[in-house]
Amino acid sequence: MENRNIGCTVNECKHNNNGVHCCTLERIQIKCHTPRAESPECTDCASFTRR
């Protein structure tokens, strides 16, 4: 199953559908790893699971 509403090119993630670059999860969790998100680099996908 793929969720074309969640694009992903992280091939190392267990939830990535490699052929289509989509996430297979219905919902992802985003986290901030700085006190305040000032740029995309301040955020991460907390749903990442290594293959």
PDB file of N, H, CA, C and O in Angstrom:
ATOM      1  N   MET A   1       0.850  -1.177   0.000  1.00  0.00           N
ATOM      2  CA  MET A   1       0.000   0.000   0.000  1.00  0.00           C
ATOM      3  C   MET A   1       0.893   1.236   0.000  1.00  0.00           C
ATOM      4  O   MET A   1       1.946   1.243   0.636  1.00  0.00           O
ATOM      5  N   GLU A   2       0.484   2.252  -0.694  1.00  0.00           N
ATOM      6  H   GLU A   2      -0.372   2.246  -1.211  1.00  0.00           H
ATOM      7  CA  GLU A   2       1.252   3.494  -0.749  1.00  0.00           C
ATOM      8  C   GLU A   2       0.341   4.678  -0.507  1.00  0.00           C
ATOM      9  O   GLU A   2      -0.842   4.651  -0.848  1.00  0.00           O
ATOM     10  N   ASN A   3       0.895   5.697   0.073  1.00  0.00           N
ATOM     11  H   ASN A   3       1.856   5.719   0.349  1.00  0.00           H
ATOM     12  CA  ASN A   3       0.161   6.931   0.304  1.00  0.00           C
ATOM     13  C   ASN A   3       0.815   8.010  -0.536  1.00  0.00           C
ATOM     14  O   ASN A   3       1.842   8.564  -0.142  1.00  0.00           O
ATOM     15  N   ARG A   4       0.240   8.315  -1.684  1.00  0.00           N
ATOM     16  H   ARG A   4      -0.594   7.865  -2.004  1.00  0.00           H
ATOM     17  CA  ARG A   4       0.828   9.304  -2.589  1.00  0.00           C
ATOM     18  C   ARG A   4       0.743  10.724  -2.027  1.00  0.00           C
ATOM     19  O   ARG A   4       1.319  11.649  -2.600  1.00  0.00           O
ATOM     20  N   ASN A   5       0.036  10.905  -0.922  1.00  0.00           N
ATOM     21  H   ASN A   5      -0.432  10.153  -0.456  1.00  0.00           H
ATOM     22  CA  ASN A   5      -0.024  12.206  -0.263  1.00  0.00           C
ATOM     23  C   ASN A   5       1.220  12.465   0.583  1.00  0.00           C
ATOM     24  O   ASN A   5       1.469  13.602   0.984  1.00  0.00           O
ATOM     25  N   ILE A   6       2.000  11.424   0.857  1.00  0.00           N
ATOM     26  H   ILE A   6       1.798  10.500   0.531  1.00  0.00           H
ATOM     27  CA  ILE A   6       3.235  11.565   1.630  1.00  0.00           C
ATOM     28  C   ILE A   6       4.394  11.129   0.739  1.00  0.00           C
ATOM     29  O   ILE A   6       4.664   9.935   0.606  1.00  0.00           O
ATOM     30  N   GLY A   7       5.072  12.090   0.133  1.00  0.00           N
ATOM     31  H   GLY A   7       4.852  13.060   0.242  1.00  0.00           H
ATOM     32  CA  GLY A   7       6.218  11.790  -0.706  1.00  0.00           C
ATOM     33  C   GLY A   7       7.443  11.510   0.145  1.00  0.00           C
ATOM     34  O   GLY A   7       7.624  12.137   1.189  1.00  0.00           O
ATOM     35  N   CYS A   8       8.281  10.587  -0.279  1.00  0.00           N
ATOM     36  H   CYS A   8       8.134  10.078  -1.127  1.00  0.00           H
ATOM     37  CA  CYS A   8       9.486  10.254   0.468  1.00  0.00           C
ATOM     38  C   CYS A   8      10.524   9.659  -0.475  1.00  0.00           C
ATOM     39  O   CYS A   8      10.215   8.766  -1.264  1.00  0.00           O
ATOM     40  N   THR A   9      11.749  10.155  -0.390  1.00  0.00           N
ATOM     41  H   THR A   9      11.999  10.880   0.252  1.00  0.00           H
ATOM     42  CA  THR A   9      12.842   9.610  -1.194  1.00  0.00           C
ATOM     43  C   THR A   9      13.923   8.984  -0.321  1.00  0.00           C
ATOM     44  O   THR A   9      15.038   8.760  -0.791  1.00  0.00           O
ATOM     45  N   VAL A  10      13.610   8.698   0.949  1.00  0.00           N
ATOM     46  H   VAL A  10      12.704   8.881   1.331  1.00  0.00           H
ATOM     47  CA  VAL A  10      14.575   8.089   1.871  1.00  0.00           C
ATOM     48  C   VAL A  10      14.500   6.569   1.715  1.00  0.00           C
ATOM     49  O   VAL A  10      13.703   5.906   2.379  1.00  0.00           O
ATOM     50  N   ASN A  11      15.323   6.040   0.847  1.00  0.00           N
ATOM     51  H   ASN A  11      15.970   6.579   0.308  1.00  0.00           H
ATOM     52  CA  ASN A  11      15.283   4.612   0.545  1.00  0.00           C
ATOM     53  C   ASN A  11      15.648   3.738   1.734  1.00  0.00           C
ATOM     54  O   ASN A  11      15.289   2.561   1.760  1.00  0.00           O
ATOM     55  N   GLU A  12      16.354   4.286   2.719  1.00  0.00           N
ATOM     56  H   GLU A  12      16.646   5.243   2.698  1.00  0.00           H
ATOM     57  CA  GLU A  12      16.746   3.520   3.897  1.00  0.00           C
ATOM     58  C   GLU A  12      15.589   3.323   4.874  1.00  0.00           C
ATOM     59  O   GLU A  12      15.708   2.545   5.822  1.00  0.00           O
ATOM     60  N   CYS A  13      14.475   4.016   4.656  1.00  0.00           N
ATOM     61  H   CYS A  13      14.378   4.647   3.887  1.00  0.00           H
ATOM     62  CA  CYS A  13      13.325   3.897   5.550  1.00  0.00           C
ATOM     63  C   CYS A  13      12.468   2.689   5.179  1.00  0.00           C
ATOM     64  O   CYS A  13      12.160   2.464   4.008  1.00  0.00           O
ATOM     65  N   LYS A  14      12.095   1.932   6.179  1.00  0.00           N
ATOM     66  H   LYS A  14      12.345   2.115   7.130  1.00  0.00           H
ATOM     67  CA  LYS A  14      11.257   0.750   6.007  1.00  0.00           C
ATOM     68  C   LYS A  14       9.902   1.093   5.371  1.00  0.00           C
ATOM     69  O   LYS A  14       9.311   0.256   4.688  1.00  0.00           O
ATOM     70  N   HIS A  15       9.413   2.310   5.591  1.00  0.00           N
ATOM     71  H   HIS A  15       9.892   2.990   6.146  1.00  0.00           H
ATOM     72  CA  HIS A  15       8.092   2.703   5.118  1.00  0.00           C
ATOM     73  C   HIS A  15       8.096   3.305   3.714  1.00  0.00           C
ATOM     74  O   HIS A  15       7.035   3.652   3.194  1.00  0.00           O
ATOM     75  N   ASN A  16       9.261   3.435   3.096  1.00  0.00           N
ATOM     76  H   ASN A  16      10.123   3.153   3.518  1.00  0.00           H
ATOM     77  CA  ASN A  16       9.364   4.003   1.755  1.00  0.00           C
ATOM     78  C   ASN A  16       9.009   2.959   0.712  1.00  0.00           C
ATOM     79  O   ASN A  16       9.523   1.841   0.732  1.00  0.00           O
ATOM     80  N   ASN A  17       8.119   3.338  -0.204  1.00  0.00           N
ATOM     81  H   ASN A  17       7.701   4.246  -0.220  1.00  0.00           H
ATOM     82  CA  ASN A  17       7.772   2.478  -1.332  1.00  0.00           C
ATOM     83  C   ASN A  17       8.733   2.850  -2.452  1.00  0.00           C
ATOM     84  O   ASN A  17       8.454   3.761  -3.232  1.00  0.00           O
ATOM     85  N   ASN A  18       9.850   2.161  -2.535  1.00  0.00           N
ATOM     86  H   ASN A  18      10.077   1.421  -1.902  1.00  0.00           H
ATOM     87  CA  ASN A  18      10.959   2.541  -3.407  1.00  0.00           C
ATOM     88  C   ASN A  18      10.580   2.868  -4.840  1.00  0.00           C
ATOM     89  O   ASN A  18      11.108   3.825  -5.407  1.00  0.00           O
ATOM     90  N   GLY A  19       9.706   2.122  -5.424  1.00  0.00           N
ATOM     91  H   GLY A  19       9.277   1.345  -4.964  1.00  0.00           H
ATOM     92  CA  GLY A  19       9.370   2.325  -6.826  1.00  0.00           C
ATOM     93  C   GLY A  19       8.657   3.632  -7.112  1.00  0.00           C
ATOM     94  O   GLY A  19       8.776   4.167  -8.214  1.00  0.00           O
ATOM     95  N   VAL A  20       7.919   4.160  -6.145  1.00  0.00           N
ATOM     96  H   VAL A  20       7.823   3.725  -5.249  1.00  0.00           H
ATOM     97  CA  VAL A  20       7.085   5.332  -6.383  1.00  0.00           C
ATOM     98  C   VAL A  20       7.497   6.527  -5.518  1.00  0.00           C
ATOM     99  O   VAL A  20       6.953   7.620  -5.681  1.00  0.00           O
ATOM    100  N   HIS A  21       8.440   6.336  -4.611  1.00  0.00           N
ATOM    101  H   HIS A  21       8.882   5.449  -4.478  1.00  0.00           H
ATOM    102  CA  HIS A  21       8.894   7.380  -3.685  1.00  0.00           C
ATOM    103  C   HIS A  21       7.749   7.934  -2.853  1.00  0.00           C
ATOM    104  O   HIS A  21       7.597   9.147  -2.709  1.00  0.00           O
ATOM    105  N   CYS A  22       6.951   7.031  -2.312  1.00  0.00           N
ATOM    106  H   CYS A  22       7.075   6.046  -2.430  1.00  0.00           H
ATOM    107  CA  CYS A  22       5.857   7.388  -1.412  1.00  0.00           C
ATOM    108  C   CYS A  22       6.016   6.629  -0.111  1.00  0.00           C
ATOM    109  O   CYS A  22       6.663   5.583  -0.063  1.00  0.00           O
ATOM    110  N   CYS A  23       5.418   7.166   0.947  1.00  0.00           N
ATOM    111  H   CYS A  23       4.892   8.016   0.908  1.00  0.00           H
ATOM    112  CA  CYS A  23       5.416   6.506   2.245  1.00  0.00           C
ATOM    113  C   CYS A  23       4.255   5.512   2.286  1.00  0.00           C
ATOM    114  O   CYS A  23       3.189   5.769   1.728  1.00  0.00           O
ATOM    115  N   THR A  24       4.469   4.393   2.941  1.00  0.00           N
ATOM    116  H   THR A  24       5.335   4.185   3.394  1.00  0.00           H
ATOM    117  CA  THR A  24       3.401   3.396   3.042  1.00  0.00           C
ATOM    118  C   THR A  24       2.539   3.602   4.287  1.00  0.00           C
ATOM    119  O   THR A  24       1.551   2.893   4.479  1.00  0.00           O
ATOM    120  N   LEU A  25       2.904   4.572   5.135  1.00  0.00           N
ATOM    121  H   LEU A  25       3.706   5.149   4.979  1.00  0.00           H
ATOM    122  CA  LEU A  25       2.103   4.853   6.327  1.00  0.00           C
ATOM    123  C   LEU A  25       0.924   5.759   5.978  1.00  0.00           C
ATOM    124  O   LEU A  25       1.005   6.539   5.030  1.00  0.00           O
ATOM    125  N   GLU A  26      -0.150   5.664   6.721  1.00  0.00           N
ATOM    126  H   GLU A  26      -0.215   5.030   7.491  1.00  0.00           H
ATOM    127  CA  GLU A  26      -1.297   6.553   6.541  1.00  0.00           C
ATOM    128  C   GLU A  26      -1.047   7.901   7.199  1.00  0.00           C
ATOM    129  O   GLU A  26      -1.615   8.915   6.794  1.00  0.00           O
ATOM    130  N   ARG A  27      -0.192   7.905   8.216  1.00  0.00           N
ATOM    131  H   ARG A  27       0.270   7.081   8.544  1.00  0.00           H
ATOM    132  CA  ARG A  27       0.072   9.115   8.984  1.00  0.00           C
ATOM    133  C   ARG A  27       1.518   9.082   9.442  1.00  0.00           C
ATOM    134  O   ARG A  27       2.014   8.036   9.860  1.00  0.00           O
ATOM    135  N   ILE A  28       2.200  10.220   9.368  1.00  0.00           N
ATOM    136  H   ILE A  28       1.797  11.070   9.028  1.00  0.00           H
ATOM    137  CA  ILE A  28       3.564  10.308   9.879  1.00  0.00           C
ATOM    138  C   ILE A  28       3.627  11.336  11.004  1.00  0.00           C
ATOM    139  O   ILE A  28       2.771  12.214  11.117  1.00  0.00           O
ATOM    140  N   GLN A  29       4.645  11.207  11.821  1.00  0.00           N
ATOM    141  H   GLN A  29       5.340  10.494  11.729  1.00  0.00           H
ATOM    142  CA  GLN A  29       4.860  12.140  12.920  1.00  0.00           C
ATOM    143  C   GLN A  29       6.112  12.951  12.602  1.00  0.00           C
ATOM    144  O   GLN A  29       7.163  12.385  12.299  1.00  0.00           O
ATOM    145  N   ILE A  30       6.001  14.277  12.670  1.00  0.00           N
ATOM    146  H   ILE A  30       5.148  14.737  12.916  1.00  0.00           H
ATOM    147  CA  ILE A  30       7.139  15.168  12.442  1.00  0.00           C
ATOM    148  C   ILE A  30       7.585  15.719  13.782  1.00  0.00           C
ATOM    149  O   ILE A  30       6.758  16.081  14.619  1.00  0.00           O
ATOM    150  N   LYS A  31       8.910  15.783  13.990  1.00  0.00           N
ATOM    151  H   LYS A  31       9.582  15.489  13.311  1.00  0.00           H
ATOM    152  CA  LYS A  31       9.422  16.333  15.242  1.00  0.00           C
ATOM    153  C   LYS A  31      10.398  17.467  14.950  1.00  0.00           C
ATOM    154  O   LYS A  31      11.001  17.532  13.879  1.00  0.00           O
ATOM    155  N   CYS A  32      10.534  18.340  15.912  1.00  0.00           N
ATOM    156  H   CYS A  32      10.044  18.287  16.782  1.00  0.00           H
ATOM    157  CA  CYS A  32      11.482  19.439  15.859  1.00  0.00           C
ATOM    158  C   CYS A  32      12.633  19.088  16.786  1.00  0.00           C
ATOM    159  O   CYS A  32      12.402  18.706  17.933  1.00  0.00           O
ATOM    160  N   HIS A  33      13.861  19.209  16.319  1.00  0.00           N
ATOM    161  H   HIS A  33      14.049  19.520  15.387  1.00  0.00           H
ATOM    162  CA  HIS A  33      14.994  18.882  17.181  1.00  0.00           C
ATOM    163  C   HIS A  33      15.782  20.121  17.602  1.00  0.00           C
ATOM    164  O   HIS A  33      16.930  20.023  18.036  1.00  0.00           O
ATOM    165  N   THR A  34      15.154  21.275  17.469  1.00  0.00           N
ATOM    166  H   THR A  34      14.222  21.355  17.117  1.00  0.00           H
ATOM    167  CA  THR A  34      15.699  22.531  17.968  1.00  0.00           C
ATOM    168  C   THR A  34      14.608  23.202  18.799  1.00  0.00           C
ATOM    169  O   THR A  34      13.440  22.831  18.683  1.00  0.00           O
ATOM    170  N   PRO A  35      14.958  24.173  19.629  1.00  0.00           N
ATOM    171  CA  PRO A  35      13.923  24.835  20.433  1.00  0.00           C
ATOM    172  C   PRO A  35      12.809  25.461  19.587  1.00  0.00           C
ATOM    173  O   PRO A  35      11.661  25.543  20.024  1.00  0.00           O
ATOM    174  N   ARG A  36      13.155  25.896  18.387  1.00  0.00           N
ATOM    175  H   ARG A  36      14.087  25.829  18.032  1.00  0.00           H
ATOM    176  CA  ARG A  36      12.167  26.520  17.503  1.00  0.00           C
ATOM    177  C   ARG A  36      12.510  26.181  16.060  1.00  0.00           C
ATOM    178  O   ARG A  36      13.665  26.308  15.654  1.00  0.00           O
ATOM    179  N   ALA A  37      11.529  25.754  15.284  1.00  0.00           N
ATOM    180  H   ALA A  37      10.590  25.650  15.614  1.00  0.00           H
ATOM    181  CA  ALA A  37      11.768  25.409  13.885  1.00  0.00           C
ATOM    182  C   ALA A  37      11.901  26.683  13.055  1.00  0.00           C
ATOM    183  O   ALA A  37      10.940  27.436  12.892  1.00  0.00           O
ATOM    184  N   GLU A  38      13.088  26.910  12.541  1.00  0.00           N
ATOM    185  H   GLU A  38      13.868  26.298  12.673  1.00  0.00           H
ATOM    186  CA  GLU A  38      13.359  28.088  11.709  1.00  0.00           C
ATOM    187  C   GLU A  38      13.543  27.710  10.238  1.00  0.00           C
ATOM    188  O   GLU A  38      13.490  28.572   9.361  1.00  0.00           O
ATOM    189  N   SER A  39      13.758  26.426   9.974  1.00  0.00           N
ATOM    190  H   SER A  39      13.802  25.726  10.687  1.00  0.00           H
ATOM    191  CA  SER A  39      13.991  25.959   8.609  1.00  0.00           C
ATOM    192  C   SER A  39      13.655  24.469   8.533  1.00  0.00           C
ATOM    193  O   SER A  39      13.494  23.824   9.569  1.00  0.00           O
ATOM    194  N   PRO A  40      13.547  23.917   7.327  1.00  0.00           N
ATOM    195  CA  PRO A  40      13.273  22.485   7.205  1.00  0.00           C
ATOM    196  C   PRO A  40      14.323  21.615   7.907  1.00  0.00           C
ATOM    197  O   PRO A  40      14.008  20.521   8.377  1.00  0.00           O
ATOM    198  N   GLU A  41      15.550  22.093   7.978  1.00  0.00           N
ATOM    199  H   GLU A  41      15.806  22.981   7.597  1.00  0.00           H
ATOM    200  CA  GLU A  41      16.622  21.332   8.609  1.00  0.00           C
ATOM    201  C   GLU A  41      16.408  21.162  10.116  1.00  0.00           C
ATOM    202  O   GLU A  41      17.055  20.318  10.736  1.00  0.00           O
ATOM    203  N   CYS A  42      15.524  21.936  10.701  1.00  0.00           N
ATOM    204  H   CYS A  42      14.998  22.621  10.197  1.00  0.00           H
ATOM    205  CA  CYS A  42      15.213  21.832  12.141  1.00  0.00           C
ATOM    206  C   CYS A  42      14.200  20.746  12.438  1.00  0.00           C
ATOM    207  O   CYS A  42      13.919  20.478  13.607  1.00  0.00           O
ATOM    208  N   THR A  43      13.643  20.112  11.418  1.00  0.00           N
ATOM    209  H   THR A  43      13.871  20.330  10.469  1.00  0.00           H
ATOM    210  CA  THR A  43      12.594  19.115  11.610  1.00  0.00           C
ATOM    211  C   THR A  43      13.026  17.758  11.050  1.00  0.00           C
ATOM    212  O   THR A  43      13.886  17.674  10.172  1.00  0.00           O
ATOM    213  N   ASP A  44      12.415  16.712  11.575  1.00  0.00           N
ATOM    214  H   ASP A  44      11.717  16.780  12.288  1.00  0.00           H
ATOM    215  CA  ASP A  44      12.702  15.345  11.120  1.00  0.00           C
ATOM    216  C   ASP A  44      11.397  14.536  11.114  1.00  0.00           C
ATOM    217  O   ASP A  44      10.431  14.860  11.805  1.00  0.00           O
ATOM    218  N   CYS A  45      11.413  13.483  10.312  1.00  0.00           N
ATOM    219  H   CYS A  45      12.198  13.220   9.751  1.00  0.00           H
ATOM    220  CA  CYS A  45      10.300  12.532  10.334  1.00  0.00           C
ATOM    221  C   CYS A  45      10.531  11.579  11.499  1.00  0.00           C
ATOM    222  O   CYS A  45      11.467  10.779  11.479  1.00  0.00           O
ATOM    223  N   ALA A  46       9.684  11.665  12.502  1.00  0.00           N
ATOM    224  H   ALA A  46       8.923  12.314  12.518  1.00  0.00           H
ATOM    225  CA  ALA A  46       9.817  10.811  13.676  1.00  0.00           C
ATOM    226  C   ALA A  46       9.264   9.404  13.419  1.00  0.00           C
ATOM    227  O   ALA A  46       9.353   8.539  14.290  1.00  0.00           O
ATOM    228  N   SER A  47       8.701   9.173  12.246  1.00  0.00           N
ATOM    229  H   SER A  47       8.629   9.876  11.539  1.00  0.00           H
ATOM    230  CA  SER A  47       8.173   7.862  11.898  1.00  0.00           C
ATOM    231  C   SER A  47       9.209   6.988  11.211  1.00  0.00           C
ATOM    232  O   SER A  47       8.923   5.835  10.888  1.00  0.00           O
ATOM    233  N   PHE A  48      10.418   7.520  10.979  1.00  0.00           N
ATOM    234  H   PHE A  48      10.650   8.457  11.241  1.00  0.00           H
ATOM    235  CA  PHE A  48      11.476   6.795  10.297  1.00  0.00           C
ATOM    236  C   PHE A  48      11.829   5.515  11.039  1.00  0.00           C
ATOM    237  O   PHE A  48      12.031   5.523  12.253  1.00  0.00           O
ATOM    238  N   THR A  49      11.900   4.413  10.294  1.00  0.00           N
ATOM    239  H   THR A  49      11.735   4.406   9.308  1.00  0.00           H
ATOM    240  CA  THR A  49      12.367   3.127  10.799  1.00  0.00           C
ATOM    241  C   THR A  49      13.337   2.576   9.767  1.00  0.00           C
ATOM    242  O   THR A  49      12.980   2.415   8.600  1.00  0.00           O
ATOM    243  N   ARG A  50      14.553   2.290  10.186  1.00  0.00           N
ATOM    244  H   ARG A  50      14.843   2.422  11.134  1.00  0.00           H
ATOM    245  CA  ARG A  50      15.564   1.792   9.249  1.00  0.00           C
ATOM    246  C   ARG A  50      15.178   0.412   8.704  1.00  0.00           C
ATOM    247  O   ARG A  50      14.677  -0.440   9.437  1.00  0.00           O
ATOM    248  N   ARG A  51      15.419   0.213   7.423  1.00  0.00           N
ATOM    249  H   ARG A  51      15.826   0.905   6.828  1.00  0.00           H
ATOM    250  CA  ARG A  51      15.156  -1.098   6.784  1.00  0.00           C
ATOM    251  C   ARG A  51      16.000  -2.170   7.403  1.00  0.00           C
ATOM    252  O   ARG A  51      15.917  -3.330   6.999  1.00  0.00           O
TER     253      ARG A  51
END
